Amino acid sequence: MGGVPAHPSCLVSHLPADADRRWMAEALAEAAAAGTRGEVPVGAVVVRDGQRLAAAGNASVARSDPTAHAEVLALRAAAEAAGNYRLPGATLYVTVEPCVMCMGAALHARIARLVYGCADPKGGAAGTLYDLARDPRLNHRIAVAAGVEASACRALVQEFFRARRGGAP
């Protein structure tokens, strides 16, 4: 998983860097748990006003559900906890740059800020392959901060796929 830096104009720091690292550590724990269940190790946490609303790891295999990505599951749980499908002012932390589906869900939820760990050059939709967070054709924008704990996030995914390939580099 190579890293492509996000566009400088979409990097925002509304929270102190230590808070971003703290929440990303929780997303990493969700990702690690997903990996032990045989899922691609991606984790997500939704935070608003400094409080965790929800967290999840990938569960597509276990649920036989192609939409059971960590971000979608965390957004669903956060919306239920908030009693509203809109989550204004919330931040979505995710270990790997979200795909098009997950960015669509974040946009519909009116997530204010996305913080992700490592870029996804094959499917990233928050600035790497696509940039749905800043697309002027859409009626909502999401501030993006990329690269938080990128090395740890990337290593988790790389190790998962290395083990799947039998240890081959």
C-alpha contacts under 8 A as a table, 3 or more apart, distances in Angstrom:
res1	aa1	res2	aa2	distance
1	M	118	C	7.47
1	M	119	A	7.00
1	M	120	D	6.27
1	M	121	P	6.94
1	M	154	R	6.35
1	M	158	Q	7.20
2	G	118	C	7.93
2	G	119	A	6.78
2	G	120	D	7.21
2	G	121	P	6.62
3	G	118	C	6.38
3	G	119	A	5.11
3	G	120	D	7.32
3	G	121	P	7.31
4	V	119	A	6.15
4	V	121	P	7.35
4	V	128	T	6.18
5	P	119	A	7.70
5	P	128	T	7.66
5	P	146	A	6.98
5	P	147	G	7.47
6	A	10	C	6.97
6	A	11	L	7.03
6	A	126	A	7.94
6	A	127	G	5.62
6	A	128	T	6.83
6	A	144	V	7.85
6	A	145	A	7.50
6	A	146	A	5.98
7	H	10	C	5.56
7	H	11	L	6.88
7	H	127	G	6.85
8	P	11	L	5.40
9	S	12	V	7.97
10	C	134	R	7.68
10	C	143	A	5.76
10	C	144	V	5.38
10	C	145	A	7.06
11	L	143	A	6.68
11	L	144	V	5.25
11	L	145	A	4.68
11	L	146	A	7.08
12	V	143	A	6.12
12	V	144	V	6.27
12	V	145	A	5.78
13	S	16	P	6.83
13	S	17	A	7.53
13	S	145	A	7.23
15	L	19	A	6.32
15	L	20	D	6.80
16	P	19	A	5.42
16	P	20	D	6.69
17	A	20	D	5.08
17	A	21	R	6.26
18	D	21	R	5.04
18	D	22	R	6.12
19	A	22	R	4.98
19	A	23	W	6.27
20	D	23	W	5.35
20	D	24	M	6.01
20	D	115	V	7.56
20	D	148	V	7.12
21	R	24	M	4.98
21	R	25	A	6.05
21	R	148	V	6.57
21	R	149	E	6.77
22	R	25	A	5.17
22	R	26	E	6.71
23	W	26	E	5.11
23	W	27	A	6.41
23	W	45	V	7.05
23	W	93	Y	6.80
24	M	27	A	4.84
24	M	28	L	6.04
24	M	45	V	7.78
24	M	93	Y	6.12
24	M	94	V	7.02
24	M	95	T	6.96
24	M	116	Y	7.92
24	M	117	G	7.61
24	M	148	V	7.18
24	M	149	E	7.07
25	A	28	L	4.95
25	A	29	A	6.27
26	E	29	A	5.06
26	E	30	E	6.41
26	E	44	A	7.99
26	E	45	V	7.06
27	A	30	E	5.07
27	A	31	A	6.18
27	A	42	V	7.78
27	A	43	G	4.60
27	A	44	A	4.82
27	A	45	V	5.59
27	A	55	A	7.22
27	A	56	A	7.77
27	A	57	G	7.87
27	A	93	Y	6.65
27	A	94	V	6.06
27	A	95	T	6.21
28	L	31	A	4.88
28	L	32	A	6.07
28	L	42	V	7.47
28	L	43	G	5.85
28	L	44	A	7.93
28	L	95	T	6.27
28	L	153	C	6.81
29	A	32	A	5.11
29	A	33	A	6.22
29	A	43	G	7.22
30	E	33	A	5.17
30	E	34	A	6.24
30	E	41	P	7.93
30	E	42	V	7.20
30	E	43	G	4.67
30	E	44	A	6.93
30	E	55	A	7.23
30	E	56	A	5.92
30	E	57	G	4.93
31	A	34	A	5.05
31	A	35	G	6.22
31	A	40	V	7.88
31	A	41	P	4.34
31	A	42	V	4.27
31	A	43	G	3.97
31	A	44	A	7.63
31	A	57	G	5.30
31	A	58	N	7.22
31	A	95	T	7.32
32	A	35	G	5.02
32	A	36	T	6.39
32	A	41	P	5.73
32	A	42	V	7.60
32	A	43	G	7.71
32	A	156	L	7.27
33	A	36	T	5.20
33	A	37	R	6.55
33	A	41	P	7.44
33	A	57	G	7.11
34	A	37	R	5.13
34	A	38	G	6.57
34	A	39	E	5.15
34	A	40	V	6.71
34	A	41	P	5.21
34	A	42	V	6.94
34	A	43	G	7.50
34	A	57	G	5.25
34	A	58	N	5.76
34	A	59	A	7.02
35	G	38	G	5.08
35	G	39	E	4.95
35	G	40	V	5.67
35	G	41	P	4.40
35	G	42	V	7.81
35	G	160	F	6.93
36	T	39	E	7.25
38	G	61	V	7.69
39	E	58	N	6.01
39	E	59	A	6.22
39	E	60	S	7.16
39	E	61	V	6.28
39	E	62	A	7.86
40	V	58	N	6.49
40	V	157	V	7.16
40	V	160	F	7.23
41	P	57	G	7.14
41	P	58	N	6.65
41	P	156	L	6.83
41	P	157	V	5.97
41	P	160	F	7.24
42	V	57	G	5.71
42	V	58	N	5.70
42	V	69	H	7.88
42	V	70	A	6.23
42	V	94	V	7.16
42	V	95	T	5.73
42	V	96	V	6.34
42	V	157	V	7.75
43	G	55	A	7.50
43	G	56	A	5.83
43	G	57	G	4.26
43	G	58	N	6.51
43	G	70	A	5.37
43	G	71	E	7.36
43	G	94	V	5.66
43	G	95	T	5.66
43	G	96	V	7.93
44	A	55	A	5.54
44	A	56	A	5.48
44	A	57	G	6.27
44	A	70	A	5.42
44	A	71	E	5.40
44	A	74	A	6.24
44	A	92	L	6.92
44	A	93	Y	5.38
44	A	94	V	4.27
44	A	95	T	6.65
45	V	52	R	7.08
45	V	53	L	7.65
45	V	54	A	5.78
45	V	55	A	4.19
45	V	56	A	6.62
45	V	71	E	7.70
45	V	74	A	6.26
45	V	92	L	5.87
45	V	93	Y	5.08
45	V	94	V	6.56
46	V	52	R	5.98
46	V	53	L	5.52
46	V	54	A	5.34
46	V	55	A	6.27
46	V	74	A	6.46
46	V	75	L	6.87
46	V	78	A	6.57
46	V	90	A	6.66
46	V	91	T	5.72
46	V	92	L	4.63
46	V	93	Y	6.27
47	V	50	G	6.14
47	V	51	Q	5.39
47	V	52	R	4.45
47	V	53	L	5.51
47	V	54	A	7.35
47	V	90	A	5.53
47	V	91	T	5.22
47	V	92	L	6.54
47	V	93	Y	7.88
48	R	51	Q	5.37
48	R	52	R	6.57
48	R	53	L	6.84
48	R	89	G	6.21
48	R	90	A	4.39
48	R	91	T	6.28
49	D	89	G	7.63
49	D	90	A	7.44
52	R	55	A	7.64
53	L	77	A	7.60
53	L	78	A	5.00
53	L	81	A	6.51
53	L	82	A	7.52
54	A	74	A	5.42
54	A	75	L	7.35
54	A	77	A	5.69
54	A	78	A	4.93
54	A	81	A	7.70
55	A	70	A	7.90
55	A	73	L	7.82
55	A	74	A	4.96
55	A	77	A	7.68
55	A	78	A	7.99
56	A	70	A	5.16
56	A	71	E	7.24
56	A	73	L	6.01
56	A	74	A	5.09
57	G	69	H	7.15
57	G	70	A	4.39
57	G	71	E	7.84
57	G	73	L	7.70
57	G	74	A	7.98
58	N	68	A	6.21
58	N	69	H	4.69
58	N	70	A	4.29
58	N	71	E	7.99
58	N	73	L	7.91
59	A	62	A	5.39
59	A	63	R	5.99
59	A	65	D	7.67
59	A	68	A	5.29
59	A	69	H	6.30
59	A	70	A	7.07
60	S	63	R	5.33
60	S	64	S	5.46
60	S	65	D	4.78
60	S	66	P	5.35
60	S	67	T	6.70
60	S	68	A	4.63
60	S	69	H	6.33
61	V	64	S	5.06
61	V	65	D	6.86
62	A	65	D	7.84
63	R	68	A	7.18
65	D	68	A	5.44
66	P	69	H	7.39
67	T	72	V	7.00
67	T	101	M	7.94
68	A	72	V	6.33
68	A	73	L	6.05
69	H	72	V	5.41
69	H	73	L	6.24
69	H	102	C	7.51
70	A	73	L	5.23
70	A	74	A	6.01
70	A	94	V	7.93
71	E	74	A	5.14
71	E	75	L	6.00
71	E	92	L	7.78
71	E	94	V	6.98
71	E	98	P	7.55
71	E	102	C	6.04
72	V	75	L	5.09
72	V	76	R	6.08
72	V	102	C	6.05
72	V	105	A	6.64
73	L	76	R	5.16
73	L	77	A	6.24
74	A	77	A	5.17
74	A	78	A	5.99
75	L	78	A	5.01
75	L	79	A	6.01
75	L	105	A	7.68
75	L	106	A	7.41
75	L	109	A	7.59
76	R	79	A	5.23
76	R	80	E	6.24
76	R	85	Y	7.76
77	A	80	E	5.08
77	A	81	A	6.11
78	A	81	A	4.98
78	A	82	A	6.03
78	A	87	L	7.89
79	A	82	A	5.05
79	A	83	G	5.81
79	A	84	N	5.17
79	A	85	Y	4.73
79	A	86	R	6.77
79	A	87	L	6.73
80	E	83	G	4.99
80	E	84	N	6.55
80	E	85	Y	7.29
81	A	84	N	7.95
82	A	85	Y	7.83
82	A	87	L	7.63
84	N	87	L	7.02
85	Y	109	A	5.91
86	R	108	H	7.24
86	R	109	A	4.43
86	R	110	R	5.72
86	R	111	I	7.77
87	L	90	A	5.64
87	L	109	A	5.42
87	L	110	R	5.65
87	L	111	I	5.74
88	P	109	A	7.47
88	P	110	R	5.41
88	P	111	I	5.68
88	P	112	A	6.04
89	G	111	I	6.52
89	G	112	A	5.12
89	G	113	R	7.65
90	A	111	I	5.34
90	A	112	A	5.53
90	A	113	R	6.63
91	T	111	I	6.11
91	T	112	A	5.95
91	T	113	R	4.61
91	T	114	L	5.64
91	T	115	V	7.24
92	L	106	A	7.95
92	L	111	I	6.93
92	L	113	R	6.34
92	L	114	L	4.88
92	L	115	V	6.19
93	Y	114	L	6.04
93	Y	115	V	4.79
93	Y	116	Y	5.72
94	V	97	E	6.87
94	V	98	P	7.45
94	V	114	L	7.80
94	V	115	V	6.40
94	V	116	Y	4.80
94	V	117	G	6.56
95	T	116	Y	5.37
95	T	117	G	4.58
95	T	118	C	6.43
95	T	150	A	7.78
95	T	153	C	5.49
96	V	116	Y	5.81
96	V	117	G	5.41
96	V	118	C	4.97
96	V	119	A	6.06
96	V	120	D	6.58
96	V	153	C	6.85
96	V	154	R	7.76
97	E	116	Y	5.54
97	E	117	G	6.82
97	E	118	C	6.11
97	E	119	A	5.04
97	E	120	D	5.55
97	E	124	G	5.30
97	E	125	A	7.03
97	E	126	A	6.50
98	P	101	M	7.84
98	P	102	C	5.57
98	P	103	M	5.95
98	P	116	Y	7.96
98	P	120	D	7.79
98	P	123	G	7.78
98	P	124	G	5.62
98	P	125	A	5.92
98	P	126	A	6.60
99	C	102	C	5.35
99	C	103	M	6.13
99	C	123	G	5.48
99	C	124	G	5.04
99	C	125	A	5.09
99	C	126	A	7.79
100	V	103	M	5.15
100	V	104	G	6.08
100	V	123	G	7.37
100	V	124	G	7.20
100	V	125	A	5.20
100	V	130	Y	7.84
100	V	132	L	7.65
101	M	104	G	5.11
101	M	105	A	6.39
102	C	105	A	5.03
102	C	106	A	6.20
103	M	106	A	4.96
103	M	107	L	6.05
103	M	125	A	6.53
103	M	126	A	7.20
103	M	132	L	6.75
103	M	133	A	7.32
104	G	107	L	5.10
104	G	108	H	6.19
104	G	132	L	7.82
105	A	108	H	5.14
105	A	109	A	6.11
106	A	109	A	5.03
106	A	110	R	6.20
106	A	111	I	5.47
107	L	110	R	5.01
107	L	111	I	6.17
107	L	133	A	7.59
107	L	140	H	6.34
107	L	141	R	7.26
107	L	142	I	7.25
108	H	111	I	7.81
110	R	140	H	6.87
110	R	142	I	7.85
111	I	114	L	7.35
111	I	142	I	6.47
112	A	141	R	7.57
112	A	142	I	5.24
112	A	143	A	6.34
113	R	142	I	5.25
113	R	143	A	4.65
113	R	144	V	5.84
113	R	145	A	7.80
114	L	142	I	6.57
114	L	143	A	6.14
114	L	144	V	4.82
114	L	145	A	6.29
115	V	144	V	5.87
115	V	145	A	4.75
115	V	146	A	5.86
115	V	147	G	7.98
115	V	148	V	7.07
116	Y	119	A	7.70
116	Y	144	V	7.90
116	Y	145	A	6.54
116	Y	146	A	5.13
116	Y	147	G	6.20
116	Y	148	V	6.16
116	Y	150	A	7.93
117	G	146	A	6.06
117	G	147	G	4.61
117	G	148	V	4.68
117	G	149	E	5.44
117	G	150	A	4.30
117	G	151	S	7.81
117	G	153	C	5.72
117	G	154	R	7.63
118	C	146	A	7.17
118	C	147	G	5.57
118	C	148	V	7.58
118	C	149	E	7.73
118	C	150	A	4.58
118	C	151	S	7.29
118	C	153	C	5.95
118	C	154	R	5.70
119	A	124	G	6.48
119	A	128	T	6.66
119	A	146	A	7.55
119	A	147	G	7.42
120	D	123	G	5.59
120	D	124	G	4.54
120	D	128	T	6.81
120	D	129	L	7.77
121	P	124	G	5.84
121	P	128	T	5.95
121	P	129	L	6.03
122	K	129	L	6.86
123	G	128	T	7.92
123	G	129	L	6.10
123	G	130	Y	7.77
124	G	127	G	6.87
124	G	128	T	5.36
124	G	129	L	5.24
124	G	130	Y	6.31
125	A	128	T	6.34
125	A	129	L	5.80
125	A	130	Y	4.26
125	A	131	D	5.23
125	A	132	L	5.86
125	A	133	A	7.69
126	A	129	L	7.62
126	A	130	Y	6.14
126	A	131	D	4.66
126	A	132	L	5.81
126	A	133	A	5.57
126	A	144	V	7.33
127	G	130	Y	5.46
127	G	131	D	4.17
127	G	132	L	7.37
127	G	133	A	7.45
128	T	131	D	6.83
131	D	134	R	5.89
131	D	135	D	6.21
132	L	135	D	4.99
132	L	138	L	7.99
132	L	141	R	7.99
133	A	140	H	7.89
133	A	141	R	5.25
133	A	142	I	4.85
133	A	143	A	6.95
133	A	144	V	7.28
134	R	141	R	5.34
134	R	142	I	6.67
134	R	143	A	7.91
135	D	138	L	5.78
135	D	141	R	7.27
136	P	139	N	7.43
138	L	141	R	7.47
145	A	148	V	7.48
147	G	150	A	4.70
149	E	152	A	5.59
149	E	153	C	6.26
150	A	153	C	5.09
150	A	154	R	5.92
151	S	154	R	5.18
151	S	155	A	5.98
152	A	155	A	5.12
152	A	156	L	6.25
153	C	156	L	5.38
153	C	157	V	6.65
154	R	157	V	5.34
154	R	158	Q	6.05
155	A	158	Q	5.04
155	A	159	E	5.91
156	L	159	E	5.35
156	L	160	F	6.26
157	V	160	F	5.13
157	V	161	F	6.41
158	Q	161	F	5.33
158	Q	162	R	5.96
159	E	162	R	4.92
159	E	163	A	6.08
160	F	163	A	5.34
160	F	164	R	6.34
161	F	164	R	4.83
161	F	165	R	6.23
162	R	165	R	5.17
162	R	166	G	6.40
162	R	167	G	4.94
162	R	168	A	5.93
162	R	169	P	6.40
163	A	166	G	5.03
163	A	167	G	5.00
163	A	168	A	7.76
164	R	167	G	7.27
165	R	168	A	5.79
